[in-house]
């Protein structure tokens, strides 16, 4: 009877150990299955990430084209800051004021239309935005901007888009922080953003492009 009891105990132990082994094997199979599943999911994620990069590049390209289009549409415009505003001033009076200023400078150009834009700042009247009949007319007046400043006290500026103005501001700040990498940046008569590095002028559209031209890392 004792032998039978011992045999039953031993058999129970063996069965218990077999059960544990089966459970361990099942667990290992589950782990392997999970590993395979994770590998498959990783591949799917990689494909999706690649698609996201492609889409982001496409969006950036389209955004750049839209920005270029908007800036191009302003190629016949200038902004004049500091020109006094008369009581009850209308668009016709703005046209006449700019045309008279041009005549005093000896310029034979045609103002298509002019009007105020924005709000007064620092005690100065709102800026006047001027559209010229042709790009050449606009260029003629822009070339006289220093003379206009000296004679009339007005500041003549290009009509840059908000994005280009902000980019120019940020790049100027970068140049101030890394003076050994670039001398200065500006917008040329065609409203293209330019930077002078290593003695040569190069065009840029974004802060990232300016950093690359300056030899700076994107994260700097």
C-alpha positions as CSV (number, residue, x, y, z in Angstrom):
1,X,0.0,0.0,0.0
2,X,2.9,2.3,0.9
3,X,4.5,1.5,-2.4
4,X,1.3,2.3,-4.3
5,X,1.0,5.6,-2.4
6,X,4.6,6.5,-3.3
7,X,4.0,5.6,-6.9
8,X,0.9,7.8,-7.0
9,X,2.9,10.7,-5.5
10,X,5.7,10.2,-8.0
11,X,3.2,10.0,-10.9
12,X,1.5,13.2,-9.6
13,X,4.8,15.0,-9.5
14,X,5.6,13.9,-13.0
15,X,2.2,15.0,-14.3
16,X,2.6,18.3,-12.5
17,X,6.1,18.8,-14.0
18,X,4.7,17.9,-17.4
19,X,1.9,20.4,-17.0
20,X,4.5,23.1,-16.1
21,X,6.6,22.2,-19.1
22,X,3.5,22.5,-21.3
23,X,2.7,25.9,-19.9
24,X,6.3,27.0,-20.3
25,X,6.3,25.8,-23.9
26,X,3.0,27.5,-24.6
27,X,4.4,30.7,-23.1
28,X,7.4,30.5,-25.3
29,X,5.2,30.0,-28.3
30,X,3.2,33.0,-27.3
31,X,6.4,35.1,-27.0
32,X,7.6,34.0,-30.4
33,X,4.2,34.8,-31.9
34,X,4.3,38.2,-30.3
35,X,7.8,38.8,-31.6
36,X,6.7,37.9,-35.1
37,X,3.7,40.2,-34.7
38,X,5.9,43.1,-33.5
39,X,8.3,42.6,-36.5
40,X,5.3,42.8,-38.8
41,X,4.0,45.9,-37.1
42,X,7.5,47.5,-37.2
43,X,7.5,46.9,-41.0
44,X,4.1,48.5,-41.3
45,X,5.2,51.5,-39.2
46,X,8.3,52.0,-41.3
47,X,6.2,52.1,-44.5
48,X,3.8,54.5,-42.9
49,X,6.7,56.7,-41.7
50,X,8.1,56.8,-45.2
51,X,4.8,57.8,-46.6
52,X,4.5,60.6,-44.0
53,X,8.0,61.9,-45.0
54,X,6.9,61.9,-48.7
55,X,3.7,63.7,-47.8
56,X,5.5,66.3,-45.6
57,X,8.0,67.0,-48.5
58,X,5.0,67.4,-50.9
59,X,3.3,69.8,-48.5
60,X,6.5,71.8,-48.0
61,X,7.0,72.0,-51.8
62,X,3.4,73.2,-52.3
63,X,3.7,75.7,-49.5
64,X,6.8,77.1,-51.0
65,X,5.1,77.4,-54.4
66,X,2.2,79.2,-52.8
67,X,4.5,81.6,-51.0
68,X,6.5,82.2,-54.2
69,X,3.2,82.9,-56.0
70,X,2.0,85.3,-53.4
71,X,5.4,87.2,-53.4
72,X,5.4,87.4,-57.2
73,X,1.9,88.9,-57.1
74,X,3.5,91.8,-55.1
75,X,6.3,92.5,-57.5
76,X,4.7,95.9,-58.5
77,X,4.1,97.0,-55.0
78,X,6.1,99.1,-52.5
79,X,5.3,100.3,-48.9
80,X,6.0,103.8,-47.8
81,X,6.3,104.5,-44.1
82,X,6.1,107.9,-42.5
83,X,4.1,109.7,-45.1
84,X,1.8,112.1,-43.3
85,X,-2.0,111.3,-43.4
86,X,-4.4,114.2,-44.2
87,X,-7.8,114.6,-42.6
88,X,-10.4,112.6,-44.6
89,X,-7.8,111.2,-46.9
90,X,-9.0,109.1,-49.8
91,X,-7.3,106.7,-52.2
92,X,-7.2,109.4,-54.9
93,X,-5.3,111.7,-52.6
94,X,-2.8,109.0,-51.8
95,X,-2.3,108.4,-55.5
96,X,-1.6,112.1,-56.1
97,X,0.7,112.4,-53.1
98,X,2.9,109.6,-54.3
99,X,2.8,110.9,-57.9
100,X,3.9,114.4,-56.7
101,X,6.8,112.9,-54.7
102,X,7.9,111.0,-57.8
103,X,7.8,114.1,-59.9
104,X,9.9,116.1,-57.4
105,X,12.5,113.4,-57.8
106,X,12.4,113.8,-61.6
107,X,10.8,110.4,-62.2
108,X,8.3,109.9,-65.0
109,X,6.4,107.0,-63.6
110,X,2.7,106.0,-63.1
111,X,1.0,105.1,-59.9
112,X,-1.8,102.7,-60.5
113,X,-3.2,103.0,-57.0
114,X,-2.2,103.8,-53.4
115,X,-3.9,103.5,-50.0
116,X,-3.2,103.1,-46.3
117,X,-2.7,99.7,-44.7
118,X,-2.5,98.7,-41.1
119,X,-2.6,100.8,-38.0
120,X,-0.5,103.8,-36.8
121,X,2.7,102.7,-34.9
122,X,4.9,104.6,-32.6
123,X,3.3,107.9,-33.4
124,X,3.6,107.2,-37.1
125,X,0.7,107.2,-39.6
126,X,-0.3,103.9,-41.2
127,X,2.0,102.8,-44.0
128,X,0.9,103.5,-47.6
129,X,0.9,100.6,-50.0
130,X,1.5,101.6,-53.6
131,X,0.9,99.6,-56.8
132,X,2.7,100.9,-59.9
133,X,1.7,100.6,-63.5
134,X,4.7,98.5,-64.3
135,X,7.6,96.7,-62.5
136,X,10.0,99.2,-64.0
137,X,8.1,102.1,-62.5
138,X,8.3,100.5,-59.1
139,X,12.0,99.8,-59.6
140,X,12.7,103.5,-60.5
141,X,11.1,104.7,-57.3
142,X,12.7,102.0,-55.1
143,X,16.2,103.0,-56.4
144,X,15.5,106.5,-55.0
145,X,14.7,105.2,-51.5
146,X,17.8,106.7,-49.9
147,X,17.1,110.1,-51.5
148,X,13.5,109.8,-50.4
149,X,14.6,109.2,-46.8
150,X,17.0,112.2,-46.9
151,X,14.6,114.7,-48.6
152,X,11.1,113.6,-47.3
153,X,12.0,111.4,-44.3
154,X,10.0,108.5,-45.6
155,X,11.1,104.9,-45.5
156,X,10.4,103.0,-48.8
157,X,10.3,99.2,-48.4
158,X,9.6,96.2,-50.6
159,X,6.1,94.6,-50.1
160,X,7.3,91.3,-48.6
161,X,5.0,88.5,-47.5
162,X,4.6,87.9,-43.8
163,X,6.5,84.6,-44.2
164,X,9.4,86.2,-45.9
165,X,9.6,89.1,-43.4
166,X,9.7,86.6,-40.6
167,X,12.3,84.5,-42.3
168,X,14.5,87.6,-42.9
169,X,14.1,88.6,-39.2
170,X,15.1,85.1,-37.9
171,X,18.1,84.9,-40.3
172,X,19.4,88.3,-39.2
173,X,19.2,87.1,-35.7
174,X,21.2,84.0,-36.6
175,X,23.9,86.2,-38.3
176,X,24.2,88.4,-35.2
177,X,24.8,85.2,-33.2
178,X,27.3,83.7,-35.7
179,X,29.0,86.7,-37.3
180,X,31.9,84.5,-38.5
181,X,29.5,82.5,-40.7
182,X,27.8,85.3,-42.7
183,X,28.0,89.1,-43.2
184,X,24.4,90.1,-43.7
185,X,21.1,89.2,-45.5
186,X,18.5,91.2,-47.4
187,X,15.7,91.1,-50.0
188,X,16.8,92.1,-53.5
189,X,14.7,94.2,-55.9
190,X,12.9,91.0,-57.0
191,X,12.0,90.2,-53.4
192,X,14.4,87.2,-53.4
193,X,16.0,86.6,-50.0
194,X,19.8,86.8,-50.2
195,X,22.6,86.1,-47.8
196,X,26.3,87.0,-48.1
197,X,28.6,84.2,-46.9
198,X,32.3,83.7,-47.6
199,X,32.4,86.7,-49.9
200,X,29.5,85.6,-52.2
201,X,25.8,86.2,-52.4
202,X,23.4,83.2,-52.3
203,X,19.7,82.9,-52.4
204,X,17.6,81.2,-49.6
205,X,13.9,80.7,-49.0
206,X,13.8,79.3,-45.5
207,X,15.7,79.5,-42.2
208,X,16.9,75.9,-42.8
209,X,18.4,76.8,-46.1
210,X,20.1,79.8,-44.6
211,X,21.6,77.6,-41.9
212,X,22.9,75.2,-44.5
213,X,24.6,78.1,-46.4
214,X,26.1,79.3,-43.1
215,X,27.4,75.8,-42.3
216,X,25.2,75.5,-39.2
217,X,23.3,72.4,-38.1
218,X,19.5,72.5,-38.5
219,X,19.1,72.2,-34.7
220,X,21.3,75.2,-34.0
